Amino acid sequence: MRLDAFRRPSFGPLAWTLVALQWAFSYVIWTVPHEWGQTMYTSYYVVLVPVLIFATLVALAQRRWILGIVALVAIAAPFLVLLLGFAIFGFSHPQPVTD
């Protein structure tokens, strides 16, 4: 397939939307019960591969390097979302009781 096929004007917003949904999906992974964790984690990467390939090809064809970078960072998005949550809300350690 030629790279010219990815220069359609509608592919840019579509790629951004798919990458944003992928990031939202990385947040959803941490909100499901623990029993579903492995299934959700596996499905995240099954969905990620075609989105990553599409977004990277669109970024190369349209020379939108920030799209390519955001798409590649989406590989680690579940971990980044978890670490961001820890940074914002902190680790939940019980405070010692003082009398």
DABEL-V974523 format. One record per residue. N is the residue number from 0. NEAR is the number of other ideal C-beta (glycine too) atoms within 12 Angstrom. D_CENTER is the distance of its C-alpha to the mean C-alpha in Angstrom with 2 decimals. Layout:
BEGIN
((N	NEAR	D_CENTER) (N	NEAR	D_CENTER))
END
This chain:
BEGIN
((0	9	25.81) (1	9	26.46) (2	16	23.92) (3	13	25.94) (4	14	24.54) (5	27	21.17) (6	19	23.06) (7	17	23.47) (8	12	22.95) (9	13	20.97) (10	25	18.29) (11	25	16.94) (12	17	16.10) (13	21	14.86) (14	36	12.37) (15	26	11.19) (16	20	11.16) (17	30	9.20) (18	37	6.34) (19	21	6.90) (20	22	7.26) (21	36	4.14) (22	29	3.09) (23	21	6.62) (24	27	6.67) (25	34	5.34) (26	23	8.25) (27	21	10.43) (28	31	10.57) (29	25	12.55) (30	17	14.79) (31	19	16.29) (32	11	19.53) (33	12	19.75) (34	8	21.48) (35	16	18.53) (36	17	16.15) (37	14	16.59) (38	15	16.43) (39	23	13.13) (40	23	11.71) (41	15	13.36) (42	20	12.32) (43	33	8.56) (44	23	9.54) (45	15	12.15) (46	26	10.05) (47	31	7.65) (48	19	10.95) (49	17	12.50) (50	34	9.71) (51	30	9.46) (52	22	13.25) (53	31	13.84) (54	40	11.90) (55	30	13.54) (56	28	16.85) (57	36	16.77) (58	29	16.10) (59	24	18.99) (60	25	21.25) (61	27	20.90) (62	14	20.69) (63	24	17.69) (64	16	16.62) (65	18	14.25) (66	33	12.15) (67	27	12.31) (68	16	11.48) (69	27	8.33) (70	35	7.32) (71	22	8.69) (72	23	7.25) (73	37	3.65) (74	23	6.26) (75	21	7.10) (76	33	4.47) (77	31	6.82) (78	19	9.64) (79	20	9.00) (80	25	8.81) (81	20	11.87) (82	17	13.61) (83	18	13.26) (84	19	14.79) (85	15	17.47) (86	11	18.19) (87	10	18.69) (88	11	20.46) (89	11	21.83) (90	12	22.64) (91	8	24.85) (92	8	28.06) (93	6	31.20) (94	8	33.53) (95	6	36.99) (96	5	39.70) (97	4	42.30) (98	3	45.67))
END
